[in-house]
Amino acid sequence: MNERYPFIKISINFMKVLAYLSAGLGIIGALIILFGKTPGSGKLAGLGVLLMGGFYFLVLYLFSEVIRLLCDLDEQQKKIMEIIQAPKREIR
C-alpha cells in the first residue's frame, strides 16, 4: 500500500483524525449545552449532540479501517499469486 497508493494512506490517516475530532467536538458541545448558561437548551439536546458526535466517530473510523483492510487484502492477494505462479523446477 505504501508504494502503490500513497494517497490512500494519507486519506486513512486524515479520516482517523476527523473521527477523533468529531468525537472531541461532540463531547465538548454536549458539555457546553449541559453545563453552559444558554437559555432554552435542554439536556436532551446535549445528549443528541453527544450521540451524533459518537455516531460520526464510528462511521469515519470504521470507513478508514475498511479501506485499510481492503488494501491489506490486496497485498496478501498479490503475495499469494506470486507463490502460486512461482516457476517450477524440472526433474531430470
Disulfide bonds with the S-S distance in Angstrom:
none
